[in-house]
Amino acid sequence: MVMLFVLKLGGSLFGHAPDILRRVADSGSDVLVVPGGGPFADLIREIDLERGLSANAAHWMAVLAMDQYAYYLHDKTGIELTPLLVRKKGVRIILPYEVLRRQDELPHSWDVTSDTIAAWMAYKTASDFIKATDVDGVMLEGQLQETVDASTLKGRETCVDRAMPGFLVEHGMDALIINGTVEGRLEDALKGKTVKGTKIRGK
């Protein structure tokens, strides 16, 4: 069986993302990249605040924003796009909209963002789950947490969305949160090395 990682590439990494993905591709790992919403989803949030959108419209517009990020990453790196949630060798960038239209299993809410969508994709493919963002990990009371139980993050404002901790607990999953702007850290994590970051334990 292919050892697959699902990598959520946060929208906060928009300016760094192409370079990060080139390094991921050079690492030789098998990675399914889930793009965040980035500035594309920020626009949907603004429209929702100003004009008011139904939960369904906001959800699907935000998921389409993830697709826009995916096309941006493909344009800058040449890494393959895929609408299929399957295990496969190499590095690919998922187009979330087509996947979620076929399997609409997540709540339609701003609590469920690309973080929980990526966790769901990791669950569906039985993959290790990494979220790369622009901070070193989960901070509680001003301290970086090397490990933290997902249950303790429910209802807290952290670097993951509000729904993800509950999803990890419900499905017995772990997640690794690392700073993608630090060169070498993500590549080491994909090789199974211990890196600075936060392991969120849902098991």
N, CA and C of each residue as an Amber inpcrd file, in Angstrom:
protein
   609
   0.8450000  -1.2000000   0.0000000   0.0000000   0.0000000   0.0000000
   0.8770000   1.2470000   0.0000000   0.4830000   2.2230000  -0.7940000
   1.2110000   3.4840000  -0.8550000   1.0910000   4.2140000   0.4750000
   2.2180000   4.7090000   1.0050000   2.2080000   5.5380000   2.2100000
   1.8680000   6.9530000   1.7860000   0.6510000   7.3610000   2.0810000
   0.1760000   8.6450000   1.5810000   0.0090000   9.6340000   2.7130000
   0.4340000  10.8640000   2.4430000   0.1670000  11.9830000   3.3380000
  -0.8830000  12.8800000   2.7000000  -1.7950000  13.3550000   3.5090000
  -2.6620000  14.4470000   3.0930000  -2.0950000  15.7080000   3.7260000
  -1.7520000  16.6650000   2.8770000  -1.1390000  17.9140000   3.3190000
  -2.0960000  19.0650000   3.0680000  -2.5880000  19.6550000   4.1430000
  -3.3830000  20.8800000   4.0130000  -2.4090000  22.0480000   3.9260000
  -2.4720000  22.7620000   2.8340000  -1.5990000  23.9140000   2.6260000
  -2.4120000  25.1660000   2.9070000  -2.1740000  25.7510000   4.0660000
  -2.9970000  26.8510000   4.5350000  -2.9500000  28.0740000   3.6380000
  -4.0740000  28.7890000   3.6260000  -4.1320000  30.0220000   2.8540000
  -3.1410000  31.0560000   3.3390000  -2.7250000  30.9570000   4.6180000
  -1.7310000  31.8920000   5.1580000  -0.3780000  31.7580000   4.4750000
  -0.1830000  30.6430000   3.7670000   1.0920000  30.3860000   3.0810000
   1.0420000  30.8010000   1.6110000   0.0300000  31.5500000   1.2320000
  -0.1880000  31.8670000  -0.1790000   1.0840000  32.3520000  -0.8720000
   1.8210000  33.2660000  -0.2540000   3.0240000  33.8020000  -0.8800000
   4.1840000  32.8350000  -0.9400000   4.1550000  31.8190000  -0.0670000
   5.2430000  30.8340000  -0.0060000   4.8880000  29.5250000  -0.7120000
   3.5970000  29.3340000  -1.0040000   3.0990000  28.0250000  -1.3950000
   3.7980000  27.3970000  -2.5990000   4.0380000  28.1250000  -3.6930000
   4.7030000  27.4690000  -4.8220000   6.0780000  26.9000000  -4.4610000
   6.8830000  27.6690000  -3.7240000   8.1980000  27.1680000  -3.3210000
   8.0660000  25.9630000  -2.4050000   7.0970000  26.0040000  -1.4810000
   6.8830000  24.8780000  -0.5790000   6.5400000  23.6220000  -1.3650000
   5.6390000  23.7470000  -2.3310000   5.2240000  22.5730000  -3.0910000
   6.3410000  22.0220000  -3.9680000   7.2010000  22.8910000  -4.4750000
   8.3440000  22.3870000  -5.2470000   9.2450000  21.5450000  -4.3540000
   9.4480000  21.9810000  -3.1120000  10.2750000  21.2000000  -2.1920000
   9.5910000  19.8870000  -1.8260000   8.2740000  19.9270000  -1.6660000
   7.5310000  18.6950000  -1.3870000   7.6890000  17.7180000  -2.5490000
   7.5790000  18.2150000  -3.7750000   7.7250000  17.3540000  -4.9420000
   9.1210000  16.7500000  -5.0100000  10.1270000  17.5290000  -4.6270000
  11.5110000  17.0410000  -4.6500000  11.8020000  16.0440000  -3.5430000
  10.9250000  15.9820000  -2.5170000  11.1810000  15.1040000  -1.3680000
  10.9620000  13.6360000  -1.6950000  10.2420000  13.3680000  -2.7830000
   9.9810000  11.9780000  -3.1600000   8.8350000  11.3470000  -2.3990000
   8.1210000  12.1250000  -1.6060000   7.0060000  11.5890000  -0.8260000
   5.7400000  11.5160000  -1.6770000   4.7910000  10.7230000  -1.2050000
   3.4970000  10.6030000  -1.8580000   2.4990000  11.4690000  -1.0920000
   2.0880000  12.5560000  -1.7120000   1.3340000  13.5920000  -1.0010000
   0.1310000  14.0400000  -1.8130000  -1.0120000  14.0480000  -1.1590000
  -2.1990000  14.6680000  -1.7240000  -2.3460000  16.0310000  -1.0600000
  -2.2150000  17.0750000  -1.8480000  -2.2390000  18.4490000  -1.3260000
  -3.6730000  18.9690000  -1.3510000  -4.1330000  19.4300000  -0.1940000
  -5.4490000  20.0560000  -0.0970000  -5.2280000  21.5580000   0.0660000
  -5.6000000  22.3500000  -0.9230000  -5.3750000  23.7930000  -0.8220000
  -6.3620000  24.4350000   0.1420000  -5.8950000  25.4430000   0.8620000
  -6.8130000  26.2470000   1.6560000  -7.6320000  27.1410000   0.7520000
  -8.3420000  28.0540000   1.3650000  -9.1250000  28.9850000   0.5560000
  -8.3550000  30.2470000   0.2120000  -7.4310000  30.6330000   1.1160000
  -6.6010000  31.8010000   0.8780000  -7.4160000  33.0540000   0.6060000
  -6.8960000  33.9530000  -0.2160000  -7.5930000  35.2110000  -0.5070000
  -8.9040000  34.9910000  -1.2510000  -9.0360000  33.8480000  -1.9000000
 -10.2650000  33.5570000  -2.6350000 -11.4280000  33.3350000  -1.6550000
 -11.1670000  32.5850000  -0.5850000 -12.2100000  32.3620000   0.4230000
 -12.4510000  33.6160000   1.2540000 -11.4010000  34.4290000   1.4480000
 -11.5840000  35.6770000   2.1960000 -12.6300000  36.5600000   1.5240000
 -12.6380000  36.5570000   0.2040000 -13.6220000  37.3460000  -0.5380000
 -15.0380000  36.8380000  -0.2580000 -15.1980000  35.5200000  -0.1830000
 -16.5190000  34.9550000   0.1080000 -16.9700000  35.3590000   1.5090000
 -16.0570000  35.3260000   2.4600000 -16.4010000  35.7670000   3.8270000
 -16.8670000  37.2240000   3.8200000 -16.1680000  38.0660000   3.0800000
 -16.5400000  39.4810000   3.0100000 -17.9370000  39.6490000   2.4080000
 -18.2170000  38.9210000   1.3420000 -19.5310000  38.9990000   0.7100000
 -20.6100000  38.5260000   1.6820000 -20.3090000  37.4470000   2.4150000
 -21.2730000  36.9250000   3.3810000 -21.5700000  37.9580000   4.4670000
 -20.5200000  38.6080000   4.9620000 -20.7050000  39.6120000   6.0050000
 -21.4840000  40.8270000   5.4950000 -21.1890000  41.2300000   4.2770000
 -21.8030000  42.4410000   3.7390000 -23.2020000  42.2060000   3.1840000
 -23.3900000  41.0640000   2.5410000 -24.6350000  40.8250000   1.8090000
 -25.5040000  39.7350000   2.4290000 -24.8660000  38.8410000   3.1740000
 -25.6040000  37.7290000   3.7650000 -25.8280000  36.6130000   2.7580000
 -25.2840000  35.4540000   3.0390000 -25.4450000  34.2890000   2.1760000
 -26.0710000  33.1580000   2.9740000 -26.7840000  32.2990000   2.3110000
 -27.2550000  31.0920000   2.9820000 -26.0470000  30.2160000   3.3110000
 -26.2210000  29.3290000   4.2730000 -25.1250000  28.4260000   4.6600000
 -24.6830000  27.5750000   3.4780000 -25.6460000  27.1240000   2.6700000
 -25.3000000  26.2890000   1.5190000 -24.5010000  27.0720000   0.4850000
 -24.9510000  28.2820000   0.1780000 -24.2410000  29.0820000  -0.8220000
 -22.8330000  29.4150000  -0.3410000 -22.7000000  29.8470000   0.9060000
 -21.3790000  30.1860000   1.4410000 -20.4520000  28.9780000   1.4070000
 -21.0000000  27.8080000   1.7450000 -20.1780000  26.5880000   1.7650000
 -19.6260000  26.2730000   0.3780000 -20.5050000  26.2130000  -0.5950000
 -20.0480000  25.8050000  -1.9240000 -19.1910000  26.8720000  -2.5830000
 -19.4750000  28.1270000  -2.3270000 -18.6180000  29.1930000  -2.8550000
 -17.2200000  29.1090000  -2.2440000 -17.1400000  28.7890000  -0.9390000
 -15.8380000  28.6650000  -0.2770000 -15.0770000  27.4460000  -0.7830000
 -15.7980000  26.3640000  -1.0480000 -15.1280000  25.1680000  -1.5910000
 -14.6030000  25.4660000  -3.0000000 -15.3780000  26.1970000  -3.7780000
 -14.8900000  26.6060000  -5.0940000 -13.6620000  27.5020000  -4.9820000
 -13.5860000  28.2770000  -3.9040000 -12.3910000  29.0880000  -3.6640000
 -11.1640000  28.2050000  -3.4680000 -11.3380000  27.0530000  -2.8310000
 -10.2410000  26.1060000  -2.7010000  -9.7850000  25.6210000  -4.0690000
 -10.7300000  25.3950000  -4.9690000 -10.3730000  25.0020000  -6.3360000
  -9.5640000  26.0970000  -7.0280000  -9.9360000  27.3530000  -6.7900000
  -9.1730000  28.4450000  -7.3930000  -7.7300000  28.4430000  -6.9030000
  -7.5470000  28.2120000  -5.6140000  -6.1930000  28.1040000  -5.0550000
  -5.4540000  26.9420000  -5.7100000  -6.1710000  25.8360000  -5.9160000
  -5.5550000  24.6660000  -6.5550000  -5.0560000  25.0070000  -7.9550000
  -5.8740000  25.7200000  -8.7240000  -5.4470000  26.0880000 -10.0740000
  -4.2700000  27.0560000 -10.0390000  -4.2600000  27.9470000  -9.0530000
  -3.1150000  28.8500000  -8.8930000  -1.8360000  28.0430000  -8.6230000
  -1.9150000  27.0820000  -7.7160000  -0.7430000  26.2700000  -7.3760000
  -0.2790000  25.4450000  -8.5690000  -1.2170000  24.8920000  -9.3040000
  -0.8680000  24.1300000 -10.5090000  -0.1600000  25.0240000 -11.5220000
  -0.6730000  26.2390000 -11.6970000  -0.0890000  27.1700000 -12.6650000
   1.3460000  27.5200000 -12.2980000   1.6140000  27.6470000 -11.0010000
   2.9390000  28.0640000 -10.5530000   3.9340000  26.9140000 -10.4310000
   3.4380000  25.6840000 -10.3380000   4.3460000  24.5550000 -10.0890000
   4.2820000  23.4580000 -11.1390000   3.1860000  23.3760000 -11.8910000
   3.0130000  22.2880000 -12.8410000   2.6120000  20.9770000 -12.1970000
   2.3830000  20.9690000 -10.8850000   1.9770000  19.7480000 -10.1980000
   0.5630000  19.3710000 -10.6240000   0.3580000  18.0820000 -10.8230000
  -0.8980000  17.5570000 -11.3560000  -2.0990000  17.8980000 -10.4700000
  -3.1950000  18.2780000 -11.1200000  -4.4830000  18.4420000 -10.4500000
  -5.2680000  17.1440000 -10.5660000  -6.0900000  16.8540000  -9.5480000
  -6.9260000  15.6580000  -9.6190000  -8.2690000  15.9090000  -8.9550000
  -9.3510000  15.4070000  -9.5650000 -10.6660000  15.4680000  -8.9290000
 -10.9890000  14.1830000  -8.1660000 -10.0090000  13.2790000  -8.0770000
 -10.2520000  11.9510000  -7.5170000  -9.5760000  11.7900000  -6.1660000
 -10.3440000  11.3340000  -5.1960000  -9.8200000  11.1030000  -3.8540000
  -9.3950000   9.6450000  -3.7580000  -8.1990000   9.3550000  -4.2790000
  -7.6870000   7.9870000  -4.3110000  -6.2180000   7.9920000  -3.9110000
  -5.7550000   6.8330000  -3.4800000  -4.3550000   6.6700000  -3.1170000
  -3.5250000   6.5020000  -4.3880000  -2.4200000   7.2300000  -4.4630000
  -1.6070000   7.1800000  -5.6740000  -0.2210000   7.7250000  -5.3610000
   0.7780000   7.2310000  -6.0500000   2.1380000   7.7140000  -5.8420000
   2.3200000   9.1240000  -6.3970000   3.2960000   9.8360000  -5.8370000
   3.6190000  11.1610000  -6.3240000   2.8730000  12.2470000  -5.5750000
   3.0110000  13.4670000  -6.0810000   2.3650000  14.6370000  -5.4810000
   1.2620000  15.1200000  -6.4080000   0.0790000  15.2960000  -5.8480000
  -1.0660000  15.7880000  -6.6140000  -1.7850000  16.8590000  -5.7900000
  -2.4900000  17.7280000  -6.4700000  -3.2930000  18.7600000  -5.8170000
  -4.7590000  18.4440000  -6.0740000  -5.5190000  18.2660000  -5.0140000
  -6.9240000  17.8830000  -5.1590000  -7.7760000  19.0890000  -5.5420000
  -8.8110000  18.8170000  -6.3230000  -9.8560000  19.8010000  -6.6190000
 -11.0430000  19.4560000  -5.7180000 -11.1580000  20.1110000  -4.5730000
 -12.1250000  19.6730000  -3.5600000 -13.5930000  19.7380000  -3.9900000
 -13.9490000  20.6930000  -4.8350000 -15.3650000  20.8780000  -5.1560000
 -15.9660000  19.6090000  -5.7610000 -15.2850000  19.0320000  -6.7330000
 -15.8340000  17.8470000  -7.3950000 -15.9510000  16.6820000  -6.4270000
 -14.9700000  16.5440000  -5.5350000 -14.9990000  15.4640000  -4.5460000
 -16.1840000  15.6360000  -3.6050000 -16.3500000  16.8530000  -3.0880000
 -17.3910000  17.0880000  -2.0890000 -18.7900000  17.1090000  -2.6960000
 -18.9210000  17.4510000  -3.9480000 -20.2370000  17.3550000  -4.5780000
 -20.6680000  15.9000000  -4.7050000 -19.6890000  15.0130000  -4.8700000
 -20.0190000  13.5830000  -4.9400000 -20.2670000  12.9920000  -3.5550000
 -19.5650000  13.5100000  -2.5460000 -19.6750000  12.9850000  -1.1750000
 -19.8880000  14.1650000  -0.2230000 -21.1110000  14.6040000  -0.1260000
 -21.4440000  15.7890000   0.6690000 -21.7360000  15.3500000   2.1050000
 -20.6740000  15.0810000   2.8710000 -20.8190000  14.4870000   4.2010000
 -20.5380000  15.4530000   5.3470000 -20.0550000  16.6490000   5.0580000
 -19.6690000  17.5850000   6.1020000 -20.7100000  18.6860000   6.2690000
 -20.8440000  19.2290000   7.4900000 -21.7970000  20.3200000   7.7010000
 -21.4370000  21.5420000   6.8640000 -22.4550000  22.3010000   6.4900000
 -22.2600000  23.5390000   5.7390000 -22.2520000  24.6930000   6.7370000
 -21.0580000  25.0900000   7.1310000 -20.8950000  26.0990000   8.1740000
 -19.4960000  26.6640000   8.0740000 -19.3160000  27.9140000   8.5200000
 -17.9790000  28.4950000   8.5520000 -17.0980000  27.8200000   9.6040000
 -17.7050000  27.0160000  10.4970000 -16.8910000  26.2280000  11.4350000
 -16.1100000  25.1520000  10.6920000 -16.6480000  24.7190000   9.5560000
 -16.0020000  23.6980000   8.7180000 -15.3210000  24.4100000   7.5650000
 -14.0090000  24.5510000   7.6590000 -13.2500000  25.1720000   6.5790000
 -12.3620000  24.1160000   5.9350000 -11.3760000  24.5560000   5.2020000
 -10.4860000  23.6200000   4.5120000  -9.7210000  22.7250000   5.4830000
  -9.5740000  23.1300000   6.7600000  -8.9160000  22.2660000   7.7480000
  -9.6960000  20.9650000   7.9210000 -10.9800000  21.0900000   8.2210000
 -11.8000000  19.8940000   8.4390000 -11.9870000  19.1240000   7.1460000
 -12.0880000  19.8340000   6.0210000 -12.1890000  19.1470000   4.7300000
 -10.9480000  18.2950000   4.4890000  -9.7690000  18.8430000   4.7870000
  -8.5280000  18.0750000   4.6230000  -8.4890000  16.8950000   5.5760000
  -8.9340000  17.0900000   6.8180000  -8.9750000  15.9760000   7.7780000
  -9.9010000  14.8760000   7.2700000 -11.0370000  15.2700000   6.7100000
 -11.9720000  14.3010000   6.1410000 -11.3230000  13.5240000   4.9970000
 -10.5530000  14.2120000   4.1590000  -9.8750000  13.5320000   3.0530000
  -8.8050000  12.5700000   3.5680000  -8.1200000  12.9600000   4.6250000
  -7.1420000  12.0490000   5.2310000  -7.8320000  10.8160000   5.7870000
  -8.9880000  11.0280000   6.4080000  -9.7650000   9.8970000   6.9420000
 -10.2140000   8.9700000   5.8180000 -10.7140000   9.5510000   4.7550000
 -11.2430000   8.7510000   3.6530000 -10.1550000   7.9300000   2.9600000
  -8.9330000   8.4320000   2.9680000  -7.8340000   7.7340000   2.2930000
  -6.9110000   7.0150000   3.2700000  -7.2700000   6.9940000   4.5610000
  -6.4490000   6.3560000   5.5920000  -5.0070000   6.8540000   5.5270000
  -4.8680000   8.1820000   5.4880000  -3.5570000   8.8140000   5.3190000
  -3.1350000   9.5530000   6.5780000  -1.8480000   9.7770000   6.7180000
  -1.3540000  10.6740000   7.7570000  -1.7090000  12.0990000   7.3720000
  -2.0570000  12.9080000   8.3630000  -2.5820000  14.2380000   8.1100000
  -1.6400000  15.3040000   8.6620000  -1.1950000  16.1890000   7.7770000
  -0.3420000  17.3130000   8.1580000  -1.0030000  18.6040000   7.6990000
  -1.0320000  19.5800000   8.6010000  -1.4370000  20.9240000   8.1970000
  -0.2220000  21.8270000   8.2530000   0.1240000  22.4340000   7.1180000
   1.2180000  23.4050000   7.0720000   0.6090000  24.7970000   7.1030000
   1.1110000  25.6310000   8.0050000   0.5910000  26.9710000   8.1700000
   1.7580000  27.9220000   8.4020000   1.4740000  29.1560000   8.8550000
   2.5590000  30.1310000   9.0210000   2.9370000  30.3380000  10.4880000
   2.4860000  29.4250000  11.3630000   2.8870000  29.4620000  12.7710000
   3.4700000  28.1010000  13.1370000   4.1460000  28.0410000  14.2800000
   4.8610000  26.8180000  14.6570000   3.9500000  25.7090000  15.1510000
   2.7190000  26.0360000  15.4860000   1.8020000  25.0220000  15.9830000
   0.7210000  25.6530000  16.8310000   0.0990000  24.8400000  17.6690000
  -0.9930000  25.3050000  18.5200000  -0.4120000  25.9740000  19.7580000
  -0.8640000  27.1890000  20.0060000  -0.4410000  27.9410000  21.1850000
  -1.5890000  27.9620000  22.1960000  -1.2910000  27.5980000  23.4300000
  -2.2490000  27.7090000  24.5260000  -1.5990000  28.4660000  25.6660000
  -2.2660000  29.5130000  26.1290000  -1.7100000  30.3700000  27.1860000
  -0.3000000  30.8380000  26.8250000  -0.0900000  31.1350000  25.5450000
   1.1760000  31.6770000  25.1000000   2.2960000  30.6680000  24.9360000
   1.9810000  29.3890000  25.0970000   3.0030000  28.3490000  25.0050000
   2.7050000  27.4170000  23.8310000   3.7590000  27.1090000  23.0550000
   3.6210000  26.1440000  21.9730000   3.4250000  24.7500000  22.5650000
   2.4100000  24.0690000  22.1030000   2.1110000  22.7210000  22.5790000
   2.7600000  21.6890000  21.6570000   3.6420000  20.8560000  22.2110000
   4.2350000  19.7960000  21.3940000   3.1920000  18.7300000  21.0820000
   2.3740000  18.3970000  22.0650000   1.2460000  17.4910000  21.8730000
   0.0560000  18.0590000  22.6360000  -1.1270000  17.8250000  22.1100000
  -2.3340000  18.2960000  22.7760000  -3.4830000  17.3890000  22.3590000
  -4.3580000  17.0870000  23.2960000  -5.5310000  16.2870000  22.9780000
  -6.5310000  17.1370000  22.2010000  -7.0590000  16.5760000  21.1280000
  -8.0200000  17.3180000  20.3130000  -9.2250000  17.7600000  21.1330000
  -9.6080000  16.9440000  22.1010000 -10.7930000  17.2690000  22.8960000
 -10.6260000  18.5730000  23.6610000  -9.3910000  18.9230000  24.0320000
  -9.1650000  20.1510000  24.8000000  -9.2280000  21.3910000  23.9130000
  -9.2260000  21.2090000  22.5970000  -9.2670000  22.3510000  21.6740000
 -10.6790000  22.7000000  21.2370000 -11.6450000  21.8840000  21.6100000
 -13.0240000  22.1700000  21.2110000 -13.4630000  23.5120000  21.7870000
 -13.9870000  24.3540000  20.9450000 -14.4860000  25.6520000  21.3840000
 -13.4270000  26.7230000  21.5500000 -12.1570000  26.3840000  21.3500000
 -11.0740000  27.3660000  21.4770000 -10.7300000  27.9360000  20.1070000
 -10.2480000  29.1670000  20.1120000  -9.7370000  29.7800000  18.8890000
  -8.2550000  29.4550000  18.7700000  -7.9000000  28.6470000  17.7960000
  -6.5100000  28.2580000  17.5850000  -6.2020000  28.3740000  16.0990000
  -5.1170000  27.7770000  15.6690000  -4.7250000  27.8270000  14.2590000
  -5.4310000  26.7700000  13.4190000  -6.3930000  26.0400000  14.0010000
  -7.2230000  25.1070000  13.2270000  -8.6740000  25.5570000  13.3460000
  -9.4930000  25.1390000  12.4050000 -10.8800000  25.5950000  12.4480000
 -11.6330000  24.9470000  13.6070000 -12.8220000  25.4650000  13.8810000
 -13.5460000  25.0690000  15.0790000 -14.0720000  23.6330000  15.0090000
 -14.2770000  23.1210000  13.8120000 -14.8400000  21.7820000  13.6700000
 -13.7870000  20.6800000  13.6990000 -12.5450000  21.0070000  13.3640000
 -11.5380000  19.9610000  13.1970000 -11.2520000  19.1550000  14.4620000
 -11.1090000  19.7720000  15.6490000 -10.8370000  18.9490000  16.8390000
 -11.8980000  17.8770000  17.0650000 -13.1690000  18.2420000  16.9320000
 -14.2340000  17.2610000  17.1110000 -14.1870000  16.1630000  16.0660000
 -13.8440000  16.5280000  14.8300000 -13.7310000  15.5290000  13.7690000
 -12.6200000  14.5370000  14.0850000 -11.4840000  15.0290000  14.5740000
 -10.3730000  14.1370000  14.9100000 -10.7670000  13.1710000  16.0110000
 -11.4650000  13.6780000  17.0270000 -11.9030000  12.8130000  18.1220000
 -12.8980000  11.7680000  17.6130000 -13.8710000  12.2120000  16.8440000
 -14.9140000  11.3080000  16.3500000 -14.3410000  10.1650000  15.5290000
 -13.2790000  10.4640000  14.7720000 -12.7310000   9.4460000  13.8610000
 -11.4030000   8.8570000  14.3420000 -10.9820000   9.1990000  15.5500000
  -9.7700000   8.6090000  16.1150000  -8.5250000   8.9180000  15.3170000
  -8.3800000  10.1750000  14.9040000  -7.2650000  10.5880000  14.0500000
  -6.3410000  11.5440000  14.7820000  -5.0940000  11.5670000  14.3370000
  -4.1360000  12.5660000  14.7830000  -3.8640000  13.5560000  13.6500000
  -3.3200000  14.7010000  14.0120000  -2.9100000  15.6940000  13.0210000
  -1.6140000  16.3320000  13.4730000  -0.7590000  16.6630000  12.5340000
   0.4870000  17.3670000  12.8230000   0.3980000  18.7650000  12.2370000
   0.6250000  19.7710000  13.0900000   0.6040000  21.1600000  12.6540000
   2.0270000  21.6770000  12.6510000   2.4960000  22.1690000  11.4970000
   3.8740000  22.6450000  11.4050000   3.9330000  23.9390000  10.5930000
   5.0320000  24.6360000  10.7670000   5.2640000  25.9080000  10.0780000
   5.8950000  25.6290000   8.7160000   5.1100000  25.8670000   7.6730000
   5.6020000  25.5840000   6.3270000   6.5980000  26.5910000   5.8030000
   6.7390000  27.7280000   6.5010000   7.6800000  28.7450000   6.0220000
   9.1180000  28.4270000   6.4070000   9.3060000  27.4640000   7.3210000
  10.6590000  27.0970000   7.7570000  11.1870000  26.0110000   6.8220000
  12.1480000  26.3590000   6.0160000  12.6540000  25.4310000   5.0050000
  13.1970000  24.1690000   5.6520000  12.8020000  23.0360000   5.1300000
  13.2710000  21.7400000   5.6000000  12.3470000  21.0840000   6.6060000
  11.5290000  21.8650000   7.2890000  10.6940000  21.2840000   8.3530000
   9.6320000  20.3590000   7.7810000   8.9350000  20.8100000   6.7620000
   7.8990000  19.9810000   6.1550000   8.4930000  18.7510000   5.4920000
   9.6010000  18.9390000   4.8040000  10.2490000  17.8080000   4.1460000
  10.6690000  16.7510000   5.1670000  11.1980000  17.1900000   6.3150000
  11.5740000  16.2460000   7.3710000  10.3590000  15.5140000   7.9190000
   9.2650000  16.2350000   8.0920000   8.0480000  15.6010000   8.5990000
   7.5510000  14.5260000   7.6390000   7.6560000  14.7850000   6.3440000
   7.2300000  13.8010000   5.3560000   8.1270000  12.5630000   5.3470000
   9.3430000  12.7300000   5.8560000  10.2630000  11.5960000   5.9590000
  10.1300000  10.8700000   7.3010000   9.1890000  11.3240000   8.1170000
   8.9640000  10.6710000   9.4040000   9.8410000  11.1610000  10.5250000
  10.5820000  12.2260000  10.2970000  11.4540000  12.7620000  11.3390000
  10.6430000  13.6230000  12.3100000  11.1490000  13.7220000  13.5370000
  10.5130000  14.5790000  14.5280000  10.8580000  16.0350000  14.2290000
   9.8400000  16.8720000  14.1600000  10.0450000  18.2770000  13.8410000
   9.3050000  19.1370000  14.8620000   9.7050000  20.3970000  14.9250000
   9.0030000  21.3440000  15.7790000   7.5980000  21.5490000  15.2460000
   6.6290000  21.4780000  16.1250000   5.2430000  21.6390000  15.7330000
   4.3340000  21.1080000  16.8220000   3.0920000  20.8630000  16.4880000
   2.1190000  20.3340000  17.4370000   1.4690000  19.0870000  16.8800000
   1.5000000  18.0160000  17.6670000   0.7280000  16.8300000  17.3270000
  -0.6030000  16.9250000  18.0770000  -1.6890000  16.9930000  17.3260000
  -3.0220000  16.9780000  17.9270000  -3.5090000  15.5360000  17.9440000
  -3.7770000  15.0450000  19.1520000  -4.1280000  13.6340000  19.3050000
  -5.6440000  13.4660000  19.3830000  -6.1580000  12.7390000  18.4100000
  -7.5760000  12.4210000  18.4300000  -7.8360000  10.9610000  18.7570000
  -6.7530000  10.1760000  18.8020000  -6.8870000   8.7380000  19.0650000
  -7.0170000   8.4740000  20.5550000
